[in-house]
Each structure stands twice: as C-alpha cells, then as structure tokens.
Amino acid sequence: MDTGPHSPAAASQNTPSPAAPVRSAVAYGVVRFEHVQPDRARICQLVHLRPGHGNHERWFELVDELLGTLPRLMRPRGLYRIDEVAALEPRRLVLASGAVFDGAIGAFLQHARLIATFVVTIGSAVERLSRGWLRAGKVMQGMIADAIASEAAPATEACLREEVRAWAQARGLDVTPPYSPGYCGMNVRQQIPLFASLPAREINVRLTPSCLMVPLKSISGLVGIGPADKMDPHRYPCEACNHPNCTHRRAPFDSQHGSCEDTGPTEEACPSGPDE
C-alpha cells in the first residue's frame, strides 16, 4: 500500500490504519503535523484590526501573544485517500471507490485522472477556549482565538495538500487547489459520500445530521490529480462561481469557465449514518 511521501512543508508521520477502507484506494494516509502557521495578516483582518490605528495597538500585541501560545493546544492532522476517476461529467464525478459527487465540478476537475478526498482538523481545544472567553466577557480574546483557529484549519489543509502534491509530482503529475462541499456550486450534502469513504473518526472528526463537521475547525474536500501540463495548482473553483454575496471568495468570477447553478448549502439534513 502506497501512503505517499512526507510533505516538505511540515514534519509529519503517516500512520495508515488497517481498519480503514483502503482496498480500492490507489493511496491512503493519516497525517499528523507538528506545526502549522496561521496567516497573521488574515487573522487581523478577521477581527477588523487596522495598522496605524492607535486604539488597536494593544490588540495587535494580543494577536502576537496568542499566536505564540494557542498553537500548542492544536492537534493539526488529516487523512486522505486517492482513487482513480471512473467517470467525470460536467456535473457528476464517479470514483473507482464507488463514491459519487454531484455539482458544478466537471469544469474544475476536467483533466483529473485521480481524486484525493480528504478531511483535516486542528481539534477542538482552541474552539472551546474561545467560547469560554466570550462567555466570560473577554470579547477580543475570544474573537482573536477564534480567528487564529479559523486560519489554522486552512493552514493544515495546505500542509495536507502539499503531502498529496508531493505524491503526485513523484509520478509526473500535479494537483488542483482543494474543492470543498458547501462552496462553489458543490452542495454541502456532498459531505455524505465523502465521509462514507473516509474513516474520519481516525482523526476524531464526525459529521452532524446537518452535514457540518465537529470539531468546527475542520475542512473536507477533493483535490484533482492529473497531467502536470493540464493542472493549475493556483486556480480556484471560485472562478466558475457567480454567487453574488459569497464572503469566502478567493478569486473573481470568470464567465469563460461557465457558472455554477447550486450556489450554497442546503438546510436539508443529512441522513443519519455511522458517524452519528
């Protein structure tokens, strides 16, 4: 069984579980990262701190203080499996594992030969600390802690993507950016097939009936893997999404890529499954 190389971006240890559903996977890995680096500028932006604003100086100092202590409470880890693409249509993806994903997915992943499905998390300790501070009236401490956790989750996702990318590049391939359920025309209910094929409890992540993840500071998604000259590691699915009010947009809409029709998560609950 091929679990892929170590990420050059972070020290990690792959520990495949013999109980995991890996028989049809091309590769599988459970990855634990010793350290991830949240984006300080983005953290300050999330809590609306402005450089040069006199009243904000003490809060910038608090950001730096908490960035020095809170990462010790985090447990950044993830798992992934890589499967061959059995069929790929403009709004439907079928993997050799049997997982089926629907949504505005075909244009973004059109050259992928393999798909890595993944889940990452930083654990719940910082999330609990943030809630406790907010309940105690320590509003800025709570907000900054939440912002740090919110940025640590995508930092963990980036480390796992580098793990997958190293696996791909060792085989002359490359990857797409991650594409997550609930964004860019992929309904949040697509968490169901993703979690059905990944033993997310290996990293203590579960799916709620409303298709949210617990801990909240967790991210799931898909990464396309294909010929290096066809993959664009820096392209975002946002380019094919014309949602007018998205607060998570990372790239402008490009009409040449078409537009997604399913622009947001549904309120319909996920059916109960083994994770509940």
One Martini backbone bead per residue (centre of mass of N, CA, C, O) as a GRO file, in nm:
protein
  276
    1MET     BB    1   0.095   0.036   0.024
    2ASP     BB    2   0.054   0.377  -0.069
    3THR     BB    3   0.123   0.682   0.135
    4GLY     BB    4   0.340   0.860   0.065
    5PRO     BB    5   0.516   1.130   0.116
    6HIS     BB    6   0.660   1.367   0.274
    7SER     BB    7   0.628   1.681   0.360
    8PRO     BB    8   0.823   1.970   0.305
    9ALA     BB    9   0.640   2.173   0.498
   10ALA     BB   10   0.620   1.929   0.716
   11ALA     BB   11   0.615   1.748   0.988
   12SER     BB   12   0.541   1.395   0.954
   13GLN     BB   13   0.306   1.106   1.000
   14ASN     BB   14   0.235   0.802   0.862
   15THR     BB   15  -0.075   0.607   0.974
   16PRO     BB   16  -0.205   0.349   0.874
   17SER     BB   17  -0.512   0.183   0.886
   18PRO     BB   18  -0.635  -0.140   0.883
   19ALA     BB   19  -0.952  -0.034   0.907
   20ALA     BB   20  -0.944   0.101   0.652
   21PRO     BB   21  -1.092   0.184   0.330
   22VAL     BB   22  -0.827   0.068   0.098
   23ARG     BB   23  -0.850  -0.148  -0.131
   24SER     BB   24  -0.925   0.074  -0.379
   25ALA     BB   25  -0.685   0.242  -0.323
   26VAL     BB   26  -0.400   0.398  -0.430
   27ALA     BB   27  -0.403   0.586  -0.164
   28TYR     BB   28  -0.308   0.627   0.194
   29GLY     BB   29  -0.348   0.868   0.480
   30VAL     BB   30  -0.218   0.957   0.801
   31VAL     BB   31  -0.173   1.294   0.931
   32ARG     BB   32   0.076   1.456   1.142
   33PHE     BB   33   0.131   1.781   1.257
   34GLU     BB   34   0.345   1.978   1.443
   35HIS     BB   35   0.300   2.243   1.248
   36VAL     BB   36   0.122   2.551   1.200
   37GLN     BB   37   0.071   2.865   1.002
   38PRO     BB   38  -0.099   3.120   1.052
   39ASP     BB   39  -0.240   3.409   0.918
   40ARG     BB   40  -0.192   3.714   1.046
   41ALA     BB   41  -0.333   3.910   0.852
   42ARG     BB   42  -0.603   3.756   0.850
   43ILE     BB   43  -0.663   3.773   1.148
   44CYS     BB   44  -0.678   4.084   1.161
   45GLN     BB   45  -0.907   4.104   0.956
   46LEU     BB   46  -1.126   3.937   1.113
   47VAL     BB   47  -1.097   4.163   1.368
   48HIS     BB   48  -1.053   4.459   1.251
   49LEU     BB   49  -0.750   4.539   1.221
   50ARG     BB   50  -0.552   4.849   1.206
   51PRO     BB   51  -0.294   4.992   1.099
   52GLY     BB   52  -0.228   5.289   1.293
   53HIS     BB   53  -0.435   5.230   1.513
   54GLY     BB   54  -0.408   5.315   1.832
   55ASN     BB   55  -0.637   5.125   1.967
   56HIS     BB   56  -0.496   4.850   1.828
   57GLU     BB   57  -0.215   4.779   1.949
   58ARG     BB   58  -0.292   4.580   2.183
   59TRP     BB   59  -0.421   4.368   1.984
   60PHE     BB   60  -0.168   4.299   1.830
   61GLU     BB   61  -0.023   4.189   2.078
   62LEU     BB   62  -0.231   3.965   2.132
   63VAL     BB   63  -0.195   3.811   1.875
   64ASP     BB   64   0.104   3.739   1.926
   65GLU     BB   65   0.061   3.595   2.193
   66LEU     BB   66  -0.143   3.376   2.086
   67LEU     BB   67   0.048   3.268   1.861
   68GLY     BB   68   0.251   3.156   2.091
   69THR     BB   69   0.025   2.953   2.241
   70LEU     BB   70  -0.219   2.808   2.087
   71PRO     BB   71  -0.071   2.594   1.904
   72ARG     BB   72  -0.029   2.393   2.152
   73LEU     BB   73  -0.348   2.303   2.139
   74MET     BB   74  -0.309   2.181   1.875
   75ARG     BB   75  -0.420   1.903   1.631
   76PRO     BB   76  -0.284   1.862   1.342
   77ARG     BB   77  -0.480   1.676   1.103
   78GLY     BB   78  -0.514   1.396   0.859
   79LEU     BB   79  -0.692   1.252   0.571
   80TYR     BB   80  -0.645   1.028   0.282
   81ARG     BB   81  -0.760   0.944  -0.055
   82ILE     BB   82  -0.679   0.770  -0.363
   83ASP     BB   83  -0.861   0.779  -0.676
   84GLU     BB   84  -0.996   0.681  -0.949
   85VAL     BB   85  -1.150   0.783  -1.237
   86ALA     BB   86  -1.449   0.668  -1.384
   87ALA     BB   87  -1.624   0.949  -1.401
   88LEU     BB   88  -1.663   1.270  -1.597
   89GLU     BB   89  -1.881   1.532  -1.563
   90PRO     BB   90  -2.002   1.846  -1.537
   91ARG     BB   91  -2.207   1.719  -1.270
   92ARG     BB   92  -2.016   1.449  -1.237
   93LEU     BB   93  -1.856   1.212  -1.002
   94VAL     BB   94  -1.673   0.901  -1.040
   95LEU     BB   95  -1.532   0.659  -0.845
   96ALA     BB   96  -1.375   0.357  -0.796
   97SER     BB   97  -1.500   0.336  -0.499
   98GLY     BB   98  -1.817   0.464  -0.560
   99ALA     BB   99  -1.809   0.751  -0.539
  100VAL     BB  100  -2.050   1.028  -0.560
  101PHE     BB  101  -2.047   1.351  -0.727
  102ASP     BB  102  -2.225   1.657  -0.718
  103GLY     BB  103  -2.193   1.934  -0.940
  104ALA     BB  104  -1.976   2.203  -1.014
  105ILE     BB  105  -1.701   1.997  -1.128
  106GLY     BB  106  -1.596   1.934  -1.420
  107ALA     BB  107  -1.431   2.190  -1.507
  108PHE     BB  108  -1.225   2.182  -1.266
  109LEU     BB  109  -1.165   1.840  -1.312
  110GLN     BB  110  -1.130   1.750  -1.622
  111HIS     BB  111  -0.806   1.633  -1.599
  112ALA     BB  112  -0.856   1.421  -1.398
  113ARG     BB  113  -0.748   1.087  -1.285
  114LEU     BB  114  -0.743   1.172  -0.985
  115ILE     BB  115  -0.867   1.158  -0.636
  116ALA     BB  116  -0.852   1.349  -0.340
  117THR     BB  117  -0.977   1.273  -0.034
  118PHE     BB  118  -1.050   1.487   0.262
  119VAL     BB  119  -0.951   1.546   0.615
  120VAL     BB  120  -0.927   1.821   0.848
  121THR     BB  121  -0.775   1.925   1.172
  122ILE     BB  122  -0.727   2.098   1.511
  123GLY     BB  123  -0.948   2.061   1.687
  124SER     BB  124  -1.118   2.191   2.006
  125ALA     BB  125  -0.958   2.369   2.214
  126VAL     BB  126  -0.973   2.660   2.095
  127GLU     BB  127  -1.275   2.670   2.064
  128ARG     BB  128  -1.339   2.645   2.369
  129LEU     BB  129  -1.176   2.889   2.464
  130SER     BB  130  -1.330   3.102   2.305
  131ARG     BB  131  -1.607   3.053   2.433
  132GLY     BB  132  -1.519   3.113   2.724
  133TRP     BB  133  -1.434   3.407   2.682
  134LEU     BB  134  -1.704   3.510   2.575
  135ARG     BB  135  -1.871   3.434   2.830
  136ALA     BB  136  -1.664   3.621   3.016
  137GLY     BB  137  -1.619   3.898   2.829
  138LYS     BB  138  -1.362   3.823   2.636
  139VAL     BB  139  -1.389   3.927   2.333
  140MET     BB  140  -1.109   3.959   2.196
  141GLN     BB  141  -0.992   3.691   2.278
  142GLY     BB  142  -1.213   3.520   2.142
  143MET     BB  143  -1.184   3.633   1.853
  144ILE     BB  144  -0.884   3.569   1.811
  145ALA     BB  145  -0.896   3.267   1.863
  146ASP     BB  146  -1.095   3.208   1.634
  147ALA     BB  147  -0.917   3.320   1.405
  148ILE     BB  148  -0.678   3.131   1.447
  149ALA     BB  149  -0.840   2.870   1.398
  150SER     BB  150  -0.951   2.949   1.116
  151GLU     BB  151  -0.646   2.959   0.995
  152ALA     BB  152  -0.536   2.674   1.079
  153ALA     BB  153  -0.707   2.494   0.899
  154PRO     BB  154  -0.596   2.584   0.613
  155ALA     BB  155  -0.302   2.523   0.690
  156THR     BB  156  -0.352   2.219   0.711
  157GLU     BB  157  -0.458   2.180   0.427
  158ALA     BB  158  -0.193   2.270   0.287
  159CYS     BB  159  -0.018   2.042   0.399
  160LEU     BB  160  -0.180   1.808   0.275
  161ARG     BB  161  -0.157   1.900  -0.018
  162GLU     BB  162   0.153   1.868  -0.024
  163GLU     BB  163   0.146   1.567   0.016
  164VAL     BB  164  -0.012   1.505  -0.242
  165ARG     BB  165   0.176   1.655  -0.440
  166ALA     BB  166   0.427   1.484  -0.391
  167TRP     BB  167   0.301   1.226  -0.494
  168ALA     BB  168   0.241   1.334  -0.780
  169GLN     BB  169   0.529   1.438  -0.867
  170ALA     BB  170   0.661   1.150  -0.846
  171ARG     BB  171   0.453   1.089  -1.118
  172GLY     BB  172   0.422   1.352  -1.312
  173LEU     BB  173   0.222   1.524  -1.147
  174ASP     BB  174  -0.067   1.721  -1.045
  175VAL     BB  175  -0.269   1.982  -0.889
  176THR     BB  176  -0.534   2.110  -0.736
  177PRO     BB  177  -0.720   2.279  -0.568
  178PRO     BB  178  -0.938   2.274  -0.332
  179TYR     BB  179  -1.277   2.115  -0.305
  180SER     BB  180  -1.568   2.207  -0.124
  181PRO     BB  181  -1.830   2.148   0.041
  182GLY     BB  182  -2.047   2.443   0.010
  183TYR     BB  183  -1.887   2.534  -0.254
  184CYS     BB  184  -1.894   2.623  -0.573
  185GLY     BB  185  -2.153   2.423  -0.646
  186MET     BB  186  -2.115   2.236  -0.381
  187ASN     BB  187  -2.296   2.071  -0.191
  188VAL     BB  188  -2.299   1.989   0.144
  189ARG     BB  189  -2.411   1.689   0.089
  190GLN     BB  190  -2.122   1.584  -0.020
  191GLN     BB  191  -2.030   1.472   0.256
  192ILE     BB  192  -2.147   1.191   0.244
  193PRO     BB  193  -1.952   1.043   0.040
  194LEU     BB  194  -1.693   1.131   0.178
  195PHE     BB  195  -1.745   0.997   0.464
  196ALA     BB  196  -1.804   0.706   0.354
  197SER     BB  197  -1.479   0.678   0.248
  198LEU     BB  198  -1.389   0.802   0.536
  199PRO     BB  199  -1.224   0.758   0.853
  200ALA     BB  200  -1.266   1.030   1.047
  201ARG     BB  201  -1.230   0.903   1.339
  202GLU     BB  202  -0.919   0.887   1.326
  203ILE     BB  203  -0.942   1.231   1.379
  204ASN     BB  204  -1.205   1.318   1.534
  205VAL     BB  205  -1.435   1.329   1.302
  206ARG     BB  206  -1.772   1.447   1.246
  207LEU     BB  207  -2.106   1.418   1.125
  208THR     BB  208  -2.383   1.587   1.101
  209PRO     BB  209  -2.714   1.607   1.003
  210SER     BB  210  -2.620   1.904   0.862
  211CYS     BB  211  -2.314   1.861   0.750
  212LEU     BB  212  -2.137   1.919   0.985
  213MET     BB  213  -1.842   1.961   1.157
  214VAL     BB  214  -1.672   1.772   1.424
  215PRO     BB  215  -1.500   1.995   1.448
  216LEU     BB  216  -1.527   2.310   1.312
  217LYS     BB  217  -1.205   2.311   1.258
  218SER     BB  218  -1.277   2.184   0.962
  219ILE     BB  219  -1.181   2.011   0.649
  220SER     BB  220  -1.311   1.930   0.331
  221GLY     BB  221  -1.231   1.739   0.017
  222LEU     BB  222  -1.096   1.794  -0.316
  223VAL     BB  223  -0.828   1.663  -0.531
  224GLY     BB  224  -0.681   1.699  -0.826
  225ILE     BB  225  -0.518   1.455  -1.051
  226GLY     BB  226  -0.268   1.518  -1.312
  227PRO     BB  227  -0.134   1.647  -1.562
  228ALA     BB  228   0.090   1.898  -1.535
  229ASP     BB  229  -0.011   2.060  -1.806
  230LYS     BB  230  -0.330   2.065  -1.683
  231MET     BB  231  -0.262   2.177  -1.414
  232ASP     BB  232  -0.378   2.427  -1.158
  233PRO     BB  233  -0.273   2.506  -0.840
  234HIS     BB  234  -0.399   2.830  -0.857
  235ARG     BB  235  -0.681   2.754  -0.907
  236TYR     BB  236  -1.023   2.844  -0.859
  237PRO     BB  237  -1.360   2.765  -0.825
  238CYS     BB  238  -1.458   3.066  -0.817
  239GLU     BB  239  -1.442   3.113  -1.133
  240ALA     BB  240  -1.732   2.928  -1.151
  241CYS     BB  241  -1.864   3.147  -0.948
  242ASN     BB  242  -2.173   3.369  -0.918
  243HIS     BB  243  -2.193   3.449  -0.637
  244PRO     BB  244  -2.290   3.761  -0.496
  245ASN     BB  245  -2.231   3.694  -0.149
  246CYS     BB  246  -1.949   3.586  -0.104
  247THR     BB  247  -1.714   3.565   0.179
  248HIS     BB  248  -1.495   3.334   0.034
  249ARG     BB  249  -1.363   3.467  -0.193
  250ARG     BB  250  -1.052   3.400  -0.404
  251ALA     BB  251  -1.189   3.470  -0.689
  252PRO     BB  252  -1.294   3.578  -0.974
  253PHE     BB  253  -1.528   3.569  -1.197
  254ASP     BB  254  -1.531   3.346  -1.495
  255SER     BB  255  -1.722   3.306  -1.777
  256GLN     BB  256  -1.542   3.090  -1.931
  257HIS     BB  257  -1.624   2.864  -1.699
  258GLY     BB  258  -1.884   2.944  -1.624
  259SER     BB  259  -2.162   2.838  -1.406
  260CYS     BB  260  -2.302   2.787  -1.114
  261GLU     BB  261  -2.613   2.677  -0.966
  262ASP     BB  262  -2.513   2.570  -0.685
  263THR     BB  263  -2.458   2.829  -0.430
  264GLY     BB  264  -2.542   2.650  -0.166
  265PRO     BB  265  -2.638   2.540   0.118
  266THR     BB  266  -2.842   2.322   0.273
  267GLU     BB  267  -3.104   2.253   0.517
  268GLU     BB  268  -3.096   1.974   0.467
  269ALA     BB  269  -3.052   1.684   0.605
  270CYS     BB  270  -2.866   1.439   0.689
  271PRO     BB  271  -2.839   1.129   0.707
  272SER     BB  272  -2.798   0.891   0.909
  273GLY     BB  273  -2.495   0.743   1.034
  274PRO     BB  274  -2.196   0.615   1.153
  275ASP     BB  275  -2.124   0.918   1.272
  276GLU     BB  276  -2.391   0.919   1.488
   0.00000   0.00000   0.00000
